């Protein structure tokens, strides 16, 4: 893969906390998401993953460092690009955060606080320990099936295996390598945590489903394709 194009200069930071946002055609919401995050955390990198709209421009205008994939590779690839960028800028802690506005910035602090107090490597946000506002029964079913699938293939019994809000130490981020470019990266991420025997915790968070974020979520049929990708990745490792 060619090196992603950087559209904004390195940001000044003294906190060591970087927030990584993968975005694909999110021009309607990414600016507001970045501004909300930057109200508390200055170091934000958005990876525009082959977006055909003004996602990159909106993120730059909101104050994020922006990397741009020339073609759409998938959320997993975009997150890995953002994580690599944050590590190259001296990040001590890295947070992955969805672009579509369904996560609360306040929950980043909860994840980081528990990560430090529990001396963990990774803190996963859990909407089922916290609250899922506006979730549909079908979406709940898909996510619960994902929990079962992850337990079968990773051995980790989590309450919310496909939550995009995570916090990790830089050491953990260096050990994990996302190779599943698409949505199967979430299962791959958990599998690597198990295989590497990293210390993990789950932290209650709130996920807020808007009409916009709900429309972009995974459907049951797509979940079967994700499962096949995960199985294929394990077979060919």
C-alpha positions as CSV (number, residue, x, y, z in Angstrom):
1,X,0.0,0.0,0.0
2,X,1.3,3.5,-0.9
3,X,2.0,5.8,2.0
4,X,-1.1,7.8,2.9
5,X,-1.2,11.4,2.1
6,X,-0.9,13.7,5.1
7,X,-3.1,16.8,4.8
8,X,-2.3,18.6,8.0
9,X,0.9,19.1,9.9
10,X,1.9,17.4,13.2
11,X,-0.1,18.7,16.1
12,X,1.4,20.0,19.3
13,X,0.7,17.8,22.3
14,X,1.8,17.4,25.8
15,X,-0.7,14.8,27.0
16,X,0.6,11.7,25.2
17,X,-3.0,10.8,24.3
18,X,-3.9,10.4,20.7
19,X,-7.4,9.8,19.4
20,X,-7.6,7.8,16.1
21,X,-10.8,8.2,13.9
22,X,-11.3,6.1,10.8
23,X,-13.7,7.8,8.4
24,X,-15.3,6.9,5.0
25,X,-17.7,9.4,3.4
26,X,-18.4,11.1,6.8
27,X,-18.5,14.7,5.7
28,X,-21.8,15.3,7.4
29,X,-20.6,14.4,10.9
30,X,-16.8,14.2,11.0
31,X,-16.3,17.9,11.7
32,X,-18.6,17.9,14.7
33,X,-17.0,14.7,16.0
34,X,-13.5,16.1,15.8
35,X,-14.5,19.4,17.5
36,X,-16.2,17.4,20.3
37,X,-13.1,15.3,20.8
38,X,-10.7,18.3,20.6
39,X,-12.6,20.0,23.4
40,X,-10.8,17.6,25.7
41,X,-8.0,16.0,23.7
42,X,-5.9,18.0,21.3
43,X,-4.1,15.2,19.4
44,X,-6.6,13.8,16.9
45,X,-5.8,12.0,13.7
46,X,-8.5,11.2,11.1
47,X,-7.8,8.7,8.4
48,X,-10.0,9.4,5.4
49,X,-10.2,6.0,3.8
50,X,-10.8,6.7,0.1
51,X,-13.7,9.0,0.8
52,X,-15.3,10.5,-2.3
53,X,-16.8,13.4,-0.4
54,X,-15.3,16.2,1.7
55,X,-14.5,14.1,4.8
56,X,-10.8,15.1,4.7
57,X,-11.5,18.8,4.2
58,X,-14.1,18.8,7.0
59,X,-11.7,17.1,9.4
60,X,-8.8,19.5,8.6
61,X,-11.1,22.4,9.1
62,X,-12.1,21.0,12.6
63,X,-8.4,20.9,13.6
64,X,-7.5,17.2,13.1
65,X,-4.3,15.9,11.6
66,X,-5.6,14.1,8.5
67,X,-4.2,11.1,6.5
68,X,-5.9,10.1,3.3
69,X,-5.9,6.7,1.7
70,X,-6.2,7.1,-2.1
71,X,-8.6,4.2,-2.3
72,X,-11.1,2.7,0.2
73,X,-9.3,-0.1,2.0
74,X,-11.6,-0.6,5.0
75,X,-11.9,0.4,8.6
76,X,-9.3,-2.0,9.8
77,X,-6.7,-0.6,7.5
78,X,-7.6,3.0,8.3
79,X,-7.3,2.3,12.1
80,X,-3.9,0.7,11.6
81,X,-2.7,3.7,9.6
82,X,-3.9,6.1,12.3
83,X,-2.4,4.0,15.1
84,X,1.0,3.9,13.3
85,X,0.8,7.7,12.9
86,X,0.1,8.2,16.6
87,X,2.9,6.0,17.6
88,X,5.3,7.9,15.3
89,X,4.3,11.1,17.1
90,X,5.2,9.7,20.5
91,X,1.7,8.6,21.7
92,X,1.7,7.0,25.2
93,X,-2.0,6.1,25.0
94,X,-4.2,5.6,21.9
95,X,-7.9,5.7,21.7
96,X,-10.0,4.5,18.7
97,X,-13.2,6.5,18.3
98,X,-16.0,6.2,15.7
99,X,-16.5,9.1,13.2
100,X,-20.3,8.9,13.2
101,X,-21.1,10.6,16.5
102,X,-22.4,7.6,18.4
103,X,-19.6,7.7,21.1
104,X,-19.4,10.2,24.0
105,X,-16.1,12.0,24.5
106,X,-16.6,11.7,28.3
107,X,-16.2,8.0,28.0
108,X,-12.7,8.4,26.8
109,X,-11.7,9.6,30.2
110,X,-13.4,6.6,31.8
111,X,-11.5,4.2,29.6
112,X,-8.2,5.8,30.3
113,X,-8.8,6.1,34.0
114,X,-9.6,2.4,34.3
115,X,-6.7,1.4,32.0
116,X,-4.3,3.1,34.3
117,X,-5.8,2.2,37.6
118,X,-6.2,-1.5,36.6
119,X,-2.7,-1.6,35.0
120,X,-4.2,-3.0,31.9
121,X,-2.9,-3.0,28.3
122,X,-6.3,-2.4,26.7
123,X,-9.7,-1.1,27.8
124,X,-12.7,-2.0,25.7
125,X,-15.8,0.1,25.9
126,X,-19.0,-1.9,26.5
127,X,-22.5,-0.6,25.7
128,X,-24.0,-3.7,27.4
129,X,-22.3,-2.9,30.7
130,X,-23.4,0.7,30.1
131,X,-26.2,1.8,27.9
132,X,-27.2,1.5,24.2
133,X,-29.6,4.4,23.5
134,X,-31.9,3.8,20.6
135,X,-30.6,0.3,19.7
136,X,-32.9,-1.8,17.7
137,X,-33.7,-5.5,18.6
138,X,-32.1,-6.6,15.3
139,X,-28.9,-4.6,16.1
140,X,-28.8,-6.1,19.6
141,X,-29.1,-9.6,18.1
142,X,-26.3,-9.0,15.7
143,X,-24.0,-7.7,18.4
144,X,-24.8,-10.6,20.8
145,X,-24.1,-13.1,18.0
146,X,-20.7,-11.3,17.6
147,X,-20.0,-11.9,21.3
148,X,-20.7,-15.6,20.9
149,X,-18.6,-15.8,17.7
150,X,-15.6,-14.1,19.4
151,X,-15.8,-16.4,22.4
152,X,-15.7,-19.4,20.1
153,X,-12.7,-18.2,18.1
154,X,-10.7,-16.3,20.7
155,X,-11.7,-17.8,24.1
156,X,-12.4,-14.3,25.5
157,X,-15.8,-13.9,27.0
158,X,-16.6,-10.2,26.5
159,X,-19.9,-8.4,26.8
160,X,-19.4,-6.2,23.7
161,X,-16.8,-7.6,21.2
162,X,-17.5,-5.1,18.4
163,X,-17.3,-1.7,20.0
164,X,-15.2,0.8,18.2
165,X,-14.3,2.7,21.4
166,X,-11.1,1.3,22.8
167,X,-8.1,2.7,24.7
168,X,-4.7,1.0,24.7
169,X,-1.1,1.7,25.9
170,X,1.5,2.4,23.3
171,X,3.2,-0.9,24.1
172,X,0.0,-2.8,23.4
173,X,-0.5,-0.9,20.2
174,X,3.0,-1.8,19.0
175,X,2.3,-5.5,19.6
176,X,-1.1,-5.6,17.8
177,X,-1.1,-5.6,14.0
178,X,-4.4,-5.3,12.2
179,X,-4.3,-7.3,9.0
180,X,-8.0,-7.6,8.3
181,X,-8.7,-4.4,6.3
182,X,-12.5,-4.5,6.7
183,X,-14.9,-4.9,9.6
184,X,-13.4,-8.3,10.6
185,X,-10.6,-6.3,12.2
186,X,-12.7,-6.1,15.4
187,X,-12.6,-9.9,15.9
188,X,-9.0,-10.0,14.8
189,X,-8.1,-7.4,17.4
190,X,-9.7,-9.4,20.2
191,X,-8.0,-12.6,18.9
192,X,-4.6,-10.9,19.1
193,X,-5.3,-9.7,22.6
194,X,-6.0,-13.3,23.6
195,X,-3.0,-14.8,21.7
196,X,-0.6,-12.2,23.0
197,X,-2.0,-12.6,26.6
198,X,-2.5,-8.9,27.0
199,X,-4.2,-7.6,30.1
200,X,-7.7,-6.4,29.1
201,X,-10.7,-4.9,30.8
202,X,-14.2,-3.8,29.8
203,X,-15.6,-0.4,30.9
204,X,-19.2,0.7,30.8
205,X,-19.9,3.4,28.2
206,X,-22.9,4.9,26.4
207,X,-23.5,4.4,22.7
208,X,-26.1,6.7,21.2
209,X,-27.8,5.5,18.0
210,X,-29.0,8.3,15.7
211,X,-30.7,7.7,12.4
212,X,-27.4,8.5,10.7
213,X,-25.3,6.1,12.7
214,X,-27.9,3.3,12.7
215,X,-28.1,3.4,8.9
216,X,-24.3,2.8,8.7
217,X,-24.2,-0.1,11.1
218,X,-23.6,-3.8,10.3
219,X,-26.5,-6.0,9.1
220,X,-26.9,-9.6,9.8
221,X,-25.9,-10.7,6.3
222,X,-22.7,-8.6,6.5
223,X,-21.9,-10.3,9.8
224,X,-21.7,-13.7,8.1
225,X,-19.2,-12.3,5.7
226,X,-17.2,-10.9,8.5
227,X,-17.2,-14.3,10.2
228,X,-15.9,-15.9,7.0
229,X,-13.1,-13.3,6.8
230,X,-12.0,-14.0,10.4
231,X,-12.0,-17.8,9.8
232,X,-10.1,-17.3,6.6
233,X,-7.5,-15.2,8.4
234,X,-7.0,-17.8,11.1
235,X,-6.6,-20.6,8.6
236,X,-4.0,-18.7,6.5
237,X,-2.0,-17.2,9.4
